Amino acid sequence: MKTISIKLDPSLAQWLSRRAEKMNRTTSDLVREALEHQRTAKARPNCHDLMQHLCGSIHGPGDLSTNPKHLEGFGK
């Protein structure tokens, strides 16, 4: 197994040590498990992923935000 070193702020290191002790496991084991979970977990969809089926479904001028004639009176 390959060994790596990481730097943790004192509060995170203390939390990890307490957690490992409470679970009767090593800190290395907890870090390995967290990394493995992160690697294998499916990514949570973002807003665009959830709404992708709606992209392009609204009809209107394509230059709505860049054409000054569409912005006349905006904010008044």
Distance bins in CASP14 RR format, pairs under 12 A and 6 or more apart:
PFRMAT RR
TARGET T0000
AUTHOR 0000-0000-0000
RMODE 2
METHOD distances of the structure
MODEL  1
1 28 0 0 0 0 1 0 0 0 0 0 0
1 29 0 0 0 0 0 1 0 0 0 0 0
1 32 0 0 0 0 1 0 0 0 0 0 0
2 28 0 0 0 0 0 1 0 0 0 0 0
2 32 0 0 0 0 0 1 0 0 0 0 0
3 28 0 0 0 0 1 0 0 0 0 0 0
3 31 0 0 0 0 0 1 0 0 0 0 0
3 32 0 0 0 0 0 1 0 0 0 0 0
4 28 0 0 0 0 1 0 0 0 0 0 0
4 31 0 0 0 0 1 0 0 0 0 0 0
4 32 0 0 0 0 0 1 0 0 0 0 0
4 35 0 0 0 0 1 0 0 0 0 0 0
5 28 0 0 0 0 0 1 0 0 0 0 0
5 31 0 0 0 0 0 1 0 0 0 0 0
6 12 0 0 0 0 1 0 0 0 0 0 0
6 13 0 0 0 0 1 0 0 0 0 0 0
6 16 0 0 0 0 0 1 0 0 0 0 0
6 27 0 0 0 0 0 1 0 0 0 0 0
6 28 0 0 0 0 0 1 0 0 0 0 0
6 31 1 0 0 1 0 0 0 0 0 0 0
6 34 0 0 0 0 0 1 0 0 0 0 0
6 35 0 0 0 0 0 1 0 0 0 0 0
7 13 0 0 0 0 1 0 0 0 0 0 0
8 14 0 0 0 0 1 0 0 0 0 0 0
8 15 0 0 0 0 1 0 0 0 0 0 0
8 16 1 0 0 1 0 0 0 0 0 0 0
8 17 0 0 0 0 1 0 0 0 0 0 0
8 27 0 0 0 0 1 0 0 0 0 0 0
8 31 0 0 0 0 1 0 0 0 0 0 0
9 15 0 0 0 0 1 0 0 0 0 0 0
9 16 0 0 0 0 0 1 0 0 0 0 0
10 16 0 0 0 0 0 1 0 0 0 0 0
10 17 0 0 0 0 0 1 0 0 0 0 0
11 17 0 0 0 0 0 1 0 0 0 0 0
11 18 0 0 0 0 0 1 0 0 0 0 0
12 18 0 0 0 0 0 1 0 0 0 0 0
12 19 0 0 0 0 0 1 0 0 0 0 0
12 27 0 0 0 0 0 1 0 0 0 0 0
12 30 0 0 0 0 0 1 0 0 0 0 0
12 31 0 0 0 0 0 1 0 0 0 0 0
13 19 0 0 0 0 0 1 0 0 0 0 0
13 20 0 0 0 0 0 1 0 0 0 0 0
13 27 0 0 0 0 1 0 0 0 0 0 0
13 30 0 0 0 0 0 1 0 0 0 0 0
13 31 0 0 0 0 0 1 0 0 0 0 0
14 20 0 0 0 0 0 1 0 0 0 0 0
14 21 0 0 0 0 0 1 0 0 0 0 0
14 27 0 0 0 0 0 1 0 0 0 0 0
15 21 0 0 0 0 0 1 0 0 0 0 0
15 22 0 0 0 0 0 1 0 0 0 0 0
15 27 0 0 0 0 0 1 0 0 0 0 0
15 30 0 0 0 0 0 1 0 0 0 0 0
16 22 0 0 0 0 0 1 0 0 0 0 0
16 23 0 0 0 0 0 1 0 0 0 0 0
16 25 0 0 0 0 0 1 0 0 0 0 0
16 26 0 0 0 0 0 1 0 0 0 0 0
16 27 1 0 1 0 0 0 0 0 0 0 0
16 28 0 0 0 0 1 0 0 0 0 0 0
16 29 0 0 0 0 0 1 0 0 0 0 0
16 30 1 0 0 1 0 0 0 0 0 0 0
16 31 1 0 0 1 0 0 0 0 0 0 0
16 33 0 0 0 0 0 1 0 0 0 0 0
16 34 0 0 0 0 1 0 0 0 0 0 0
17 23 0 0 0 0 0 1 0 0 0 0 0
17 25 0 0 0 0 0 1 0 0 0 0 0
17 26 0 0 0 0 0 1 0 0 0 0 0
17 27 1 0 0 1 0 0 0 0 0 0 0
17 28 0 0 0 0 0 1 0 0 0 0 0
17 30 0 0 0 0 1 0 0 0 0 0 0
17 31 0 0 0 0 0 1 0 0 0 0 0
18 25 0 0 0 0 0 1 0 0 0 0 0
18 27 0 0 0 0 0 1 0 0 0 0 0
18 30 0 0 0 0 0 1 0 0 0 0 0
19 25 0 0 0 0 1 0 0 0 0 0 0
19 26 0 0 0 0 0 1 0 0 0 0 0
19 27 0 0 0 0 1 0 0 0 0 0 0
19 29 0 0 0 0 0 1 0 0 0 0 0
19 30 1 0 0 1 0 0 0 0 0 0 0
19 31 0 0 0 0 0 1 0 0 0 0 0
19 33 0 0 0 0 0 1 0 0 0 0 0
19 34 0 0 0 0 0 1 0 0 0 0 0
20 26 1 0 1 0 0 0 0 0 0 0 0
20 27 1 0 1 0 0 0 0 0 0 0 0
20 28 0 0 0 0 1 0 0 0 0 0 0
20 29 1 0 0 1 0 0 0 0 0 0 0
20 30 1 0 1 0 0 0 0 0 0 0 0
20 31 0 0 0 0 1 0 0 0 0 0 0
20 32 0 0 0 0 0 1 0 0 0 0 0
20 33 0 0 0 0 0 1 0 0 0 0 0
20 34 0 0 0 0 0 1 0 0 0 0 0
21 27 0 0 0 0 1 0 0 0 0 0 0
21 30 0 0 0 0 0 1 0 0 0 0 0
22 30 0 0 0 0 0 1 0 0 0 0 0
23 29 0 0 0 0 1 0 0 0 0 0 0
23 30 1 0 0 1 0 0 0 0 0 0 0
23 33 0 0 0 0 0 1 0 0 0 0 0
24 30 0 0 0 0 0 1 0 0 0 0 0
25 31 0 0 0 0 0 1 0 0 0 0 0
25 32 0 0 0 0 0 1 0 0 0 0 0
25 33 0 0 0 0 1 0 0 0 0 0 0
25 34 0 0 0 0 0 1 0 0 0 0 0
26 32 0 0 0 0 1 0 0 0 0 0 0
26 33 0 0 0 0 0 1 0 0 0 0 0
27 33 0 0 0 0 0 1 0 0 0 0 0
27 34 0 0 0 0 0 1 0 0 0 0 0
28 34 0 0 0 0 0 1 0 0 0 0 0
28 35 0 0 0 0 0 1 0 0 0 0 0
29 35 0 0 0 0 0 1 0 0 0 0 0
29 36 0 0 0 0 0 1 0 0 0 0 0
30 36 0 0 0 0 0 1 0 0 0 0 0
30 37 0 0 0 0 0 1 0 0 0 0 0
31 37 0 0 0 0 0 1 0 0 0 0 0
31 38 0 0 0 0 0 1 0 0 0 0 0
32 38 0 0 0 0 0 1 0 0 0 0 0
32 39 0 0 0 0 0 1 0 0 0 0 0
33 39 0 0 0 0 0 1 0 0 0 0 0
33 40 0 0 0 0 0 1 0 0 0 0 0
33 41 0 0 0 0 0 1 0 0 0 0 0
34 40 0 0 0 0 0 1 0 0 0 0 0
34 41 0 0 0 0 0 1 0 0 0 0 0
35 41 0 0 0 0 0 1 0 0 0 0 0
38 44 0 0 0 0 0 1 0 0 0 0 0
42 49 0 0 0 0 0 1 0 0 0 0 0
43 49 0 0 0 0 1 0 0 0 0 0 0
44 50 0 0 0 0 1 0 0 0 0 0 0
45 51 0 0 0 0 1 0 0 0 0 0 0
45 52 0 0 0 0 1 0 0 0 0 0 0
46 52 0 0 0 0 1 0 0 0 0 0 0
47 54 0 0 0 0 0 1 0 0 0 0 0
47 55 0 0 0 0 0 1 0 0 0 0 0
48 54 0 0 0 0 0 1 0 0 0 0 0
48 55 1 0 0 1 0 0 0 0 0 0 0
49 55 0 0 0 0 0 1 0 0 0 0 0
51 57 0 0 0 0 1 0 0 0 0 0 0
51 58 0 0 0 0 0 1 0 0 0 0 0
56 62 0 0 0 0 0 1 0 0 0 0 0
58 64 0 0 0 0 0 1 0 0 0 0 0
60 67 0 0 0 0 0 1 0 0 0 0 0
60 70 0 0 0 0 0 1 0 0 0 0 0
61 67 1 0 0 1 0 0 0 0 0 0 0
61 69 0 0 0 0 1 0 0 0 0 0 0
61 70 1 0 0 1 0 0 0 0 0 0 0
61 71 0 0 0 0 0 1 0 0 0 0 0
62 70 0 0 0 0 1 0 0 0 0 0 0
63 69 0 0 0 0 1 0 0 0 0 0 0
63 70 1 0 0 1 0 0 0 0 0 0 0
63 71 0 0 0 0 0 1 0 0 0 0 0
64 70 1 0 1 0 0 0 0 0 0 0 0
64 71 0 0 0 0 1 0 0 0 0 0 0
64 74 0 0 0 0 0 1 0 0 0 0 0
65 71 0 0 0 0 1 0 0 0 0 0 0
65 74 0 0 0 0 0 1 0 0 0 0 0
67 74 0 0 0 0 0 1 0 0 0 0 0
68 74 0 0 0 0 1 0 0 0 0 0 0
END
